[in-house]
Amino acid sequence: MDSWNRKMASDSRISQARTEAIMGTNTYTTTYGQHVDVSVAADHVYQNQYGDVYGVSGTALDQEALNALNWRELNR
């Protein structure tokens, strides 16, 4: 049974990666535990205090700017 569970988990990861590749997105998890898809064009992904998610291309904001905006950077 353990072998079957590992195979199903592997199949789920492969399916998720295939979906992301076809759609041109990366999946991020918010601080609320929700999964959001953001374009692969975004170099950095941020969440504000209201739960809104923004994908930004270019240079990352420094910690001081993030604190002033009350944003948090999300990682994959």
Distance bins in CASP14 RR format, pairs under 12 A and 6 or more apart:
PFRMAT RR
TARGET T0000
AUTHOR 0000-0000-0000
RMODE 2
METHOD distances of the structure
MODEL  1
1 7 0 0 0 0 0 1 0 0 0 0 0
1 8 0 0 0 0 0 1 0 0 0 0 0
2 8 0 0 0 0 0 1 0 0 0 0 0
2 9 0 0 0 0 0 1 0 0 0 0 0
3 9 0 0 0 0 0 1 0 0 0 0 0
3 10 0 0 0 0 0 1 0 0 0 0 0
4 10 0 0 0 0 0 1 0 0 0 0 0
4 11 0 0 0 0 0 1 0 0 0 0 0
5 11 0 0 0 0 0 1 0 0 0 0 0
5 12 0 0 0 0 0 1 0 0 0 0 0
6 12 0 0 0 0 0 1 0 0 0 0 0
6 13 0 0 0 0 0 1 0 0 0 0 0
7 13 0 0 0 0 0 1 0 0 0 0 0
7 14 0 0 0 0 0 1 0 0 0 0 0
8 14 0 0 0 0 0 1 0 0 0 0 0
8 15 0 0 0 0 0 1 0 0 0 0 0
9 15 0 0 0 0 0 1 0 0 0 0 0
9 16 0 0 0 0 0 1 0 0 0 0 0
10 16 0 0 0 0 0 1 0 0 0 0 0
10 17 0 0 0 0 0 1 0 0 0 0 0
11 17 0 0 0 0 0 1 0 0 0 0 0
11 18 0 0 0 0 0 1 0 0 0 0 0
12 18 0 0 0 0 0 1 0 0 0 0 0
12 19 0 0 0 0 0 1 0 0 0 0 0
13 19 0 0 0 0 0 1 0 0 0 0 0
13 20 0 0 0 0 0 1 0 0 0 0 0
13 27 0 0 0 0 0 1 0 0 0 0 0
14 20 0 0 0 0 0 1 0 0 0 0 0
14 21 0 0 0 0 0 1 0 0 0 0 0
15 21 0 0 0 0 0 1 0 0 0 0 0
15 22 0 0 0 0 0 1 0 0 0 0 0
15 27 0 0 0 0 0 1 0 0 0 0 0
16 22 0 0 0 0 0 1 0 0 0 0 0
16 23 0 0 0 0 0 1 0 0 0 0 0
16 25 0 0 0 0 0 1 0 0 0 0 0
16 26 0 0 0 0 0 1 0 0 0 0 0
16 27 1 0 0 1 0 0 0 0 0 0 0
16 35 0 0 0 0 1 0 0 0 0 0 0
16 37 0 0 0 0 0 1 0 0 0 0 0
16 76 0 0 0 0 0 1 0 0 0 0 0
17 23 0 0 0 0 0 1 0 0 0 0 0
17 24 0 0 0 0 0 1 0 0 0 0 0
17 25 0 0 0 0 0 1 0 0 0 0 0
17 26 0 0 0 0 0 1 0 0 0 0 0
17 27 0 0 0 0 1 0 0 0 0 0 0
17 76 0 0 0 0 0 1 0 0 0 0 0
18 24 0 0 0 0 0 1 0 0 0 0 0
18 25 0 0 0 0 0 1 0 0 0 0 0
19 25 0 0 0 0 1 0 0 0 0 0 0
19 26 0 0 0 0 0 1 0 0 0 0 0
19 27 0 0 0 0 1 0 0 0 0 0 0
19 35 0 0 0 0 0 1 0 0 0 0 0
19 37 0 0 0 0 1 0 0 0 0 0 0
20 26 1 0 0 1 0 0 0 0 0 0 0
20 27 1 0 0 1 0 0 0 0 0 0 0
20 28 0 0 0 0 0 1 0 0 0 0 0
20 35 0 0 0 0 0 1 0 0 0 0 0
20 37 1 0 0 1 0 0 0 0 0 0 0
20 38 0 0 0 0 0 1 0 0 0 0 0
20 39 0 0 0 0 0 1 0 0 0 0 0
20 40 0 0 0 0 1 0 0 0 0 0 0
20 76 0 0 0 0 1 0 0 0 0 0 0
21 27 0 0 0 0 0 1 0 0 0 0 0
21 40 0 0 0 0 1 0 0 0 0 0 0
22 37 0 0 0 0 0 1 0 0 0 0 0
22 40 0 0 0 0 0 1 0 0 0 0 0
23 37 1 0 0 1 0 0 0 0 0 0 0
23 38 0 0 0 0 0 1 0 0 0 0 0
23 39 0 0 0 0 1 0 0 0 0 0 0
23 40 0 0 0 0 1 0 0 0 0 0 0
24 37 0 0 0 0 1 0 0 0 0 0 0
24 38 0 0 0 0 1 0 0 0 0 0 0
24 39 1 0 0 1 0 0 0 0 0 0 0
24 40 1 0 1 0 0 0 0 0 0 0 0
24 41 0 0 0 0 1 0 0 0 0 0 0
24 42 0 0 0 0 0 1 0 0 0 0 0
25 35 0 0 0 0 0 1 0 0 0 0 0
25 36 0 0 0 0 1 0 0 0 0 0 0
25 37 1 1 0 0 0 0 0 0 0 0 0
25 38 1 0 0 1 0 0 0 0 0 0 0
25 39 1 0 1 0 0 0 0 0 0 0 0
25 40 1 0 0 1 0 0 0 0 0 0 0
25 41 0 0 0 0 1 0 0 0 0 0 0
25 42 0 0 0 0 1 0 0 0 0 0 0
25 45 0 0 0 0 0 1 0 0 0 0 0
25 53 0 0 0 0 0 1 0 0 0 0 0
25 55 0 0 0 0 0 1 0 0 0 0 0
25 76 0 0 0 0 0 1 0 0 0 0 0
26 35 0 0 0 0 0 1 0 0 0 0 0
26 36 0 0 0 0 1 0 0 0 0 0 0
26 37 1 0 0 1 0 0 0 0 0 0 0
26 38 1 0 1 0 0 0 0 0 0 0 0
26 39 1 0 0 1 0 0 0 0 0 0 0
26 40 1 0 1 0 0 0 0 0 0 0 0
26 41 0 0 0 0 1 0 0 0 0 0 0
26 42 1 0 0 1 0 0 0 0 0 0 0
26 43 0 0 0 0 0 1 0 0 0 0 0
26 44 0 0 0 0 0 1 0 0 0 0 0
26 45 1 0 0 1 0 0 0 0 0 0 0
26 53 0 0 0 0 0 1 0 0 0 0 0
26 55 0 0 0 0 1 0 0 0 0 0 0
26 74 0 0 0 0 1 0 0 0 0 0 0
26 75 0 0 0 0 0 1 0 0 0 0 0
26 76 1 0 1 0 0 0 0 0 0 0 0
27 33 0 0 0 0 0 1 0 0 0 0 0
27 34 0 0 0 0 0 1 0 0 0 0 0
27 35 1 0 1 0 0 0 0 0 0 0 0
27 36 1 0 0 1 0 0 0 0 0 0 0
27 37 1 0 1 0 0 0 0 0 0 0 0
27 38 1 0 0 1 0 0 0 0 0 0 0
27 39 0 0 0 0 0 1 0 0 0 0 0
27 40 0 0 0 0 0 1 0 0 0 0 0
27 45 0 0 0 0 0 1 0 0 0 0 0
27 53 0 0 0 0 0 1 0 0 0 0 0
27 74 0 0 0 0 0 1 0 0 0 0 0
27 75 0 0 0 0 0 1 0 0 0 0 0
27 76 1 0 0 1 0 0 0 0 0 0 0
28 34 0 0 0 0 1 0 0 0 0 0 0
28 35 1 0 0 1 0 0 0 0 0 0 0
28 36 1 0 1 0 0 0 0 0 0 0 0
28 37 1 0 0 1 0 0 0 0 0 0 0
28 38 1 0 1 0 0 0 0 0 0 0 0
28 39 0 0 0 0 0 1 0 0 0 0 0
28 40 0 0 0 0 0 1 0 0 0 0 0
28 42 0 0 0 0 1 0 0 0 0 0 0
28 44 0 0 0 0 0 1 0 0 0 0 0
28 45 1 0 1 0 0 0 0 0 0 0 0
28 46 0 0 0 0 1 0 0 0 0 0 0
28 47 0 0 0 0 1 0 0 0 0 0 0
28 51 0 0 0 0 0 1 0 0 0 0 0
28 53 1 0 0 1 0 0 0 0 0 0 0
28 54 0 0 0 0 0 1 0 0 0 0 0
28 55 0 0 0 0 1 0 0 0 0 0 0
28 72 0 0 0 0 0 1 0 0 0 0 0
28 73 0 0 0 0 1 0 0 0 0 0 0
28 74 1 0 1 0 0 0 0 0 0 0 0
28 75 1 0 0 1 0 0 0 0 0 0 0
28 76 1 0 0 1 0 0 0 0 0 0 0
29 35 1 0 1 0 0 0 0 0 0 0 0
29 36 1 0 0 1 0 0 0 0 0 0 0
29 37 0 0 0 0 0 1 0 0 0 0 0
29 38 0 0 0 0 0 1 0 0 0 0 0
29 45 0 0 0 0 0 1 0 0 0 0 0
29 47 0 0 0 0 1 0 0 0 0 0 0
29 53 0 0 0 0 0 1 0 0 0 0 0
29 72 0 0 0 0 0 1 0 0 0 0 0
29 74 1 0 0 1 0 0 0 0 0 0 0
29 75 0 0 0 0 1 0 0 0 0 0 0
29 76 0 0 0 0 1 0 0 0 0 0 0
30 36 1 0 0 1 0 0 0 0 0 0 0
30 37 0 0 0 0 0 1 0 0 0 0 0
30 38 0 0 0 0 0 1 0 0 0 0 0
30 45 0 0 0 0 1 0 0 0 0 0 0
30 46 0 0 0 0 0 1 0 0 0 0 0
30 47 1 0 1 0 0 0 0 0 0 0 0
30 48 0 0 0 0 0 1 0 0 0 0 0
30 49 0 0 0 0 0 1 0 0 0 0 0
30 50 0 0 0 0 0 1 0 0 0 0 0
30 51 1 0 0 1 0 0 0 0 0 0 0
30 52 0 0 0 0 1 0 0 0 0 0 0
30 53 1 0 0 1 0 0 0 0 0 0 0
30 54 0 0 0 0 0 1 0 0 0 0 0
30 72 0 0 0 0 1 0 0 0 0 0 0
30 73 0 0 0 0 0 1 0 0 0 0 0
30 74 1 0 0 1 0 0 0 0 0 0 0
30 75 0 0 0 0 0 1 0 0 0 0 0
31 45 0 0 0 0 0 1 0 0 0 0 0
31 46 0 0 0 0 0 1 0 0 0 0 0
31 47 1 0 0 1 0 0 0 0 0 0 0
31 48 0 0 0 0 0 1 0 0 0 0 0
31 49 0 0 0 0 1 0 0 0 0 0 0
31 50 0 0 0 0 0 1 0 0 0 0 0
31 51 1 0 0 1 0 0 0 0 0 0 0
31 52 0 0 0 0 0 1 0 0 0 0 0
31 53 0 0 0 0 0 1 0 0 0 0 0
31 71 0 0 0 0 0 1 0 0 0 0 0
31 72 1 0 0 1 0 0 0 0 0 0 0
31 73 0 0 0 0 0 1 0 0 0 0 0
31 74 1 0 0 1 0 0 0 0 0 0 0
31 75 0 0 0 0 0 1 0 0 0 0 0
32 47 0 0 0 0 1 0 0 0 0 0 0
32 48 0 0 0 0 0 1 0 0 0 0 0
32 49 0 0 0 0 0 1 0 0 0 0 0
32 50 0 0 0 0 0 1 0 0 0 0 0
32 51 1 0 0 1 0 0 0 0 0 0 0
32 52 0 0 0 0 0 1 0 0 0 0 0
32 53 0 0 0 0 0 1 0 0 0 0 0
32 72 0 0 0 0 0 1 0 0 0 0 0
32 74 0 0 0 0 0 1 0 0 0 0 0
33 47 0 0 0 0 0 1 0 0 0 0 0
33 51 0 0 0 0 0 1 0 0 0 0 0
33 53 0 0 0 0 0 1 0 0 0 0 0
33 74 0 0 0 0 0 1 0 0 0 0 0
34 47 0 0 0 0 1 0 0 0 0 0 0
34 51 0 0 0 0 1 0 0 0 0 0 0
34 52 0 0 0 0 0 1 0 0 0 0 0
34 53 0 0 0 0 1 0 0 0 0 0 0
34 74 0 0 0 0 0 1 0 0 0 0 0
35 53 0 0 0 0 0 1 0 0 0 0 0
35 74 0 0 0 0 0 1 0 0 0 0 0
35 76 0 0 0 0 0 1 0 0 0 0 0
36 42 0 0 0 0 0 1 0 0 0 0 0
36 45 0 0 0 0 1 0 0 0 0 0 0
36 46 0 0 0 0 0 1 0 0 0 0 0
36 47 0 0 0 0 1 0 0 0 0 0 0
36 51 0 0 0 0 1 0 0 0 0 0 0
36 52 0 0 0 0 1 0 0 0 0 0 0
36 53 1 0 1 0 0 0 0 0 0 0 0
36 54 0 0 0 0 0 1 0 0 0 0 0
36 55 0 0 0 0 1 0 0 0 0 0 0
36 74 0 0 0 0 1 0 0 0 0 0 0
36 76 0 0 0 0 0 1 0 0 0 0 0
37 45 0 0 0 0 0 1 0 0 0 0 0
37 53 0 0 0 0 1 0 0 0 0 0 0
37 55 0 0 0 0 0 1 0 0 0 0 0
37 74 0 0 0 0 0 1 0 0 0 0 0
37 76 0 0 0 0 0 1 0 0 0 0 0
38 44 0 0 0 0 1 0 0 0 0 0 0
38 45 1 0 1 0 0 0 0 0 0 0 0
38 46 0 0 0 0 1 0 0 0 0 0 0
38 47 0 0 0 0 0 1 0 0 0 0 0
38 52 0 0 0 0 0 1 0 0 0 0 0
38 53 1 0 0 1 0 0 0 0 0 0 0
38 54 0 0 0 0 1 0 0 0 0 0 0
38 55 1 0 1 0 0 0 0 0 0 0 0
38 56 0 0 0 0 1 0 0 0 0 0 0
38 57 0 0 0 0 0 1 0 0 0 0 0
38 74 0 0 0 0 1 0 0 0 0 0 0
38 75 0 0 0 0 0 1 0 0 0 0 0
38 76 0 0 0 0 1 0 0 0 0 0 0
39 45 0 0 0 0 1 0 0 0 0 0 0
39 53 0 0 0 0 0 1 0 0 0 0 0
39 54 0 0 0 0 0 1 0 0 0 0 0
39 55 1 0 0 1 0 0 0 0 0 0 0
39 56 0 0 0 0 0 1 0 0 0 0 0
39 57 0 0 0 0 1 0 0 0 0 0 0
40 55 0 0 0 0 0 1 0 0 0 0 0
40 57 0 0 0 0 0 1 0 0 0 0 0
40 76 0 0 0 0 0 1 0 0 0 0 0
41 55 0 0 0 0 1 0 0 0 0 0 0
41 56 0 0 0 0 1 0 0 0 0 0 0
41 57 1 0 1 0 0 0 0 0 0 0 0
41 58 0 0 0 0 1 0 0 0 0 0 0
42 53 0 0 0 0 1 0 0 0 0 0 0
42 54 0 0 0 0 1 0 0 0 0 0 0
42 55 1 1 0 0 0 0 0 0 0 0 0
42 56 1 0 1 0 0 0 0 0 0 0 0
42 57 1 0 1 0 0 0 0 0 0 0 0
42 58 0 0 0 0 1 0 0 0 0 0 0
42 60 0 0 0 0 0 1 0 0 0 0 0
42 73 0 0 0 0 0 1 0 0 0 0 0
42 74 0 0 0 0 0 1 0 0 0 0 0
42 76 0 0 0 0 0 1 0 0 0 0 0
43 54 0 0 0 0 0 1 0 0 0 0 0
43 55 0 0 0 0 1 0 0 0 0 0 0
43 56 1 0 0 1 0 0 0 0 0 0 0
43 57 1 0 1 0 0 0 0 0 0 0 0
43 58 1 0 1 0 0 0 0 0 0 0 0
43 59 0 0 0 0 1 0 0 0 0 0 0
43 60 1 0 0 1 0 0 0 0 0 0 0
43 61 0 0 0 0 0 1 0 0 0 0 0
43 73 0 0 0 0 0 1 0 0 0 0 0
44 53 0 0 0 0 0 1 0 0 0 0 0
44 54 0 0 0 0 1 0 0 0 0 0 0
44 55 1 0 0 1 0 0 0 0 0 0 0
44 56 1 0 1 0 0 0 0 0 0 0 0
44 57 1 0 0 1 0 0 0 0 0 0 0
44 58 1 0 0 1 0 0 0 0 0 0 0
44 59 0 0 0 0 1 0 0 0 0 0 0
44 60 1 0 1 0 0 0 0 0 0 0 0
44 61 1 0 0 1 0 0 0 0 0 0 0
44 62 0 0 0 0 0 1 0 0 0 0 0
44 65 0 0 0 0 0 1 0 0 0 0 0
44 66 0 0 0 0 0 1 0 0 0 0 0
44 71 0 0 0 0 0 1 0 0 0 0 0
44 72 0 0 0 0 0 1 0 0 0 0 0
44 73 1 0 0 1 0 0 0 0 0 0 0
44 74 0 0 0 0 1 0 0 0 0 0 0
44 75 0 0 0 0 1 0 0 0 0 0 0
44 76 0 0 0 0 0 1 0 0 0 0 0
45 51 0 0 0 0 0 1 0 0 0 0 0
45 52 0 0 0 0 0 1 0 0 0 0 0
45 53 1 0 0 1 0 0 0 0 0 0 0
45 54 1 0 0 1 0 0 0 0 0 0 0
45 55 1 0 1 0 0 0 0 0 0 0 0
45 56 1 0 0 1 0 0 0 0 0 0 0
45 57 0 0 0 0 0 1 0 0 0 0 0
45 58 0 0 0 0 0 1 0 0 0 0 0
45 60 0 0 0 0 0 1 0 0 0 0 0
45 61 0 0 0 0 0 1 0 0 0 0 0
45 71 0 0 0 0 0 1 0 0 0 0 0
45 72 0 0 0 0 1 0 0 0 0 0 0
45 73 1 0 0 1 0 0 0 0 0 0 0
45 74 1 0 1 0 0 0 0 0 0 0 0
45 75 0 0 0 0 1 0 0 0 0 0 0
45 76 0 0 0 0 1 0 0 0 0 0 0
46 52 0 0 0 0 1 0 0 0 0 0 0
46 53 1 0 0 1 0 0 0 0 0 0 0
46 54 1 0 1 0 0 0 0 0 0 0 0
46 55 1 0 0 1 0 0 0 0 0 0 0
46 56 1 0 0 1 0 0 0 0 0 0 0
46 60 0 0 0 0 1 0 0 0 0 0 0
46 61 1 0 0 1 0 0 0 0 0 0 0
46 65 0 0 0 0 0 1 0 0 0 0 0
46 66 1 0 0 1 0 0 0 0 0 0 0
46 69 0 0 0 0 1 0 0 0 0 0 0
46 70 0 0 0 0 0 1 0 0 0 0 0
46 71 1 0 1 0 0 0 0 0 0 0 0
46 72 1 0 0 1 0 0 0 0 0 0 0
46 73 1 0 1 0 0 0 0 0 0 0 0
46 74 1 0 0 1 0 0 0 0 0 0 0
46 75 0 0 0 0 0 1 0 0 0 0 0
47 53 1 0 1 0 0 0 0 0 0 0 0
47 54 1 0 0 1 0 0 0 0 0 0 0
47 55 0 0 0 0 1 0 0 0 0 0 0
47 56 0 0 0 0 0 1 0 0 0 0 0
47 66 0 0 0 0 0 1 0 0 0 0 0
47 69 0 0 0 0 0 1 0 0 0 0 0
47 70 0 0 0 0 1 0 0 0 0 0 0
47 71 1 0 0 1 0 0 0 0 0 0 0
47 72 1 0 1 0 0 0 0 0 0 0 0
47 73 0 0 0 0 1 0 0 0 0 0 0
47 74 1 0 1 0 0 0 0 0 0 0 0
47 75 0 0 0 0 0 1 0 0 0 0 0
48 54 1 0 0 1 0 0 0 0 0 0 0
48 55 0 0 0 0 0 1 0 0 0 0 0
48 66 0 0 0 0 0 1 0 0 0 0 0
48 68 0 0 0 0 0 1 0 0 0 0 0
48 69 1 0 0 1 0 0 0 0 0 0 0
48 70 1 0 0 1 0 0 0 0 0 0 0
48 71 1 0 1 0 0 0 0 0 0 0 0
48 72 0 0 0 0 1 0 0 0 0 0 0
48 73 0 0 0 0 0 1 0 0 0 0 0
48 74 0 0 0 0 0 1 0 0 0 0 0
49 66 0 0 0 0 0 1 0 0 0 0 0
49 67 0 0 0 0 0 1 0 0 0 0 0
49 69 0 0 0 0 1 0 0 0 0 0 0
49 70 1 0 1 0 0 0 0 0 0 0 0
49 71 1 0 0 1 0 0 0 0 0 0 0
49 72 0 0 0 0 1 0 0 0 0 0 0
50 69 0 0 0 0 0 1 0 0 0 0 0
50 70 0 0 0 0 1 0 0 0 0 0 0
50 71 0 0 0 0 0 1 0 0 0 0 0
50 72 0 0 0 0 0 1 0 0 0 0 0
51 70 0 0 0 0 0 1 0 0 0 0 0
51 71 0 0 0 0 1 0 0 0 0 0 0
51 72 0 0 0 0 1 0 0 0 0 0 0
51 74 0 0 0 0 0 1 0 0 0 0 0
52 69 0 0 0 0 0 1 0 0 0 0 0
52 70 0 0 0 0 0 1 0 0 0 0 0
52 71 0 0 0 0 1 0 0 0 0 0 0
52 72 0 0 0 0 0 1 0 0 0 0 0
52 74 0 0 0 0 0 1 0 0 0 0 0
53 71 0 0 0 0 1 0 0 0 0 0 0
53 72 0 0 0 0 0 1 0 0 0 0 0
53 73 0 0 0 0 0 1 0 0 0 0 0
53 74 1 0 0 1 0 0 0 0 0 0 0
54 61 0 0 0 0 0 1 0 0 0 0 0
54 66 0 0 0 0 0 1 0 0 0 0 0
54 69 0 0 0 0 1 0 0 0 0 0 0
54 71 1 0 0 1 0 0 0 0 0 0 0
54 72 0 0 0 0 0 1 0 0 0 0 0
54 73 0 0 0 0 0 1 0 0 0 0 0
54 74 0 0 0 0 1 0 0 0 0 0 0
55 61 0 0 0 0 0 1 0 0 0 0 0
55 71 0 0 0 0 0 1 0 0 0 0 0
55 73 0 0 0 0 0 1 0 0 0 0 0
55 74 0 0 0 0 1 0 0 0 0 0 0
56 65 0 0 0 0 0 1 0 0 0 0 0
56 66 0 0 0 0 0 1 0 0 0 0 0
56 69 0 0 0 0 0 1 0 0 0 0 0
56 71 0 0 0 0 1 0 0 0 0 0 0
56 73 0 0 0 0 1 0 0 0 0 0 0
56 74 0 0 0 0 0 1 0 0 0 0 0
59 65 0 0 0 0 0 1 0 0 0 0 0
60 66 0 0 0 0 1 0 0 0 0 0 0
60 71 0 0 0 0 0 1 0 0 0 0 0
60 73 1 0 0 1 0 0 0 0 0 0 0
60 74 0 0 0 0 0 1 0 0 0 0 0
60 75 0 0 0 0 0 1 0 0 0 0 0
61 67 0 0 0 0 1 0 0 0 0 0 0
61 68 0 0 0 0 1 0 0 0 0 0 0
61 69 1 0 0 1 0 0 0 0 0 0 0
61 70 0 0 0 0 0 1 0 0 0 0 0
61 71 1 0 0 1 0 0 0 0 0 0 0
61 72 0 0 0 0 0 1 0 0 0 0 0
61 73 1 0 0 1 0 0 0 0 0 0 0
62 68 0 0 0 0 1 0 0 0 0 0 0
62 69 0 0 0 0 0 1 0 0 0 0 0
62 71 0 0 0 0 0 1 0 0 0 0 0
62 73 0 0 0 0 0 1 0 0 0 0 0
63 69 0 0 0 0 0 1 0 0 0 0 0
63 71 0 0 0 0 0 1 0 0 0 0 0
63 72 0 0 0 0 0 1 0 0 0 0 0
63 73 0 0 0 0 1 0 0 0 0 0 0
64 71 0 0 0 0 0 1 0 0 0 0 0
65 71 0 0 0 0 1 0 0 0 0 0 0
65 73 0 0 0 0 0 1 0 0 0 0 0
66 72 1 0 0 1 0 0 0 0 0 0 0
66 73 1 0 0 1 0 0 0 0 0 0 0
66 74 0 0 0 0 0 1 0 0 0 0 0
67 73 0 0 0 0 0 1 0 0 0 0 0
END
